[in-house]
């Protein structure tokens, strides 16, 4: 969902969607981050749609998998790879031909 642009509060949609996983998994104790994500989702229809889709998928997985949590080292590796792919994708999208 790259390239949506800026939404409520001048917050970049890509940044919100990157952090929405922390919000969905309730993995942040930072009230500022939680409020920033909630505020953006409340006013940005494309991000809210993506958030709702992710929320539905996560609910289904939680029901089917019993709420197992991945080991921290695996979670970190996945997070790093997602960031790498996001950067690669952004680089390819904005490359001048």
N, C-alpha and C positions, 0 to 999 in steps of 0.2 A: 504494500500500500504506500509505496514511496511517491513523493512528489505532490502530496495533497496541498502543501503550502501552509500558510499561517491561519490559525483559528482564533477563537476568543482569547483575549489578553495578549495577542501577539505571540502566542506560543506555537512553535512549529509542530505540525501534525505528526511528522516523522518522529520527533522527540517524544511526543505523548504516546504514540503507538509503541515506541521502544520501551517506555517505562510502564505501559499499561500492564505488562506481565507482572511487575512487582505489585501493582495494585490488585490485579486479579488473584494473585497467590497470597495476598496479605503478607508480603515479605518486606515491608518497609515500616519502620516505626517513625518515619519522618512525616509529621502532620502537614508540613508545607508541600511536600511532594504529593501526598494523597489529595490535598485540597486543590493543587494545581491541575492534577489529572481529572478530578471530579468536575472542576469548573470548566475545563476545556470540553470534556465529554458532554456536559449539560448544554453546551452551545454550538457544538460542531457535529452536524448530522453524519458526514462521512466517517468520522472517527467513532461516533457512537454506534454506527452500523457495524463497523469492524469490531469494536469492543463487544457488542452483543453477540456477534458470531463467535468470537473467541470464548466468551463466557459460556455459551451453550456447549461448545466443544469440551471445555474444561469440566463442566458439570457432568457431561456424559462420561468422560474419562474417570472422574472421581467416583461415580456410581459403579462403574465397571471394574475399576482397579483397586478399590478399597482405600484410596487416599495414600498409597505408597509414595514416599518422597525419594527422589533421586539423590545419590551421594553428592556431597558438595563439590568434589573435584569434577564430576560429570557435568553438573550444573554450570560450573565456571567455564569448562571447555565449550559447552554449547553456547553460552552467552558470548564468548569470544568469537566463535565461528559465525554467529548471527551478525555480530558487529562487522566482521570482515566482509561478509556477503553484502551487507547493507552499503558499506563503503565502496565495494567493487561495483555494485549495481548503480550507485549514484555517479561513480566515475564514468561508467559506460553511457549512462543517460545524458550526461552533460558534455561528452566528448565532441569536439567540433570535427566534422569530416571534411 
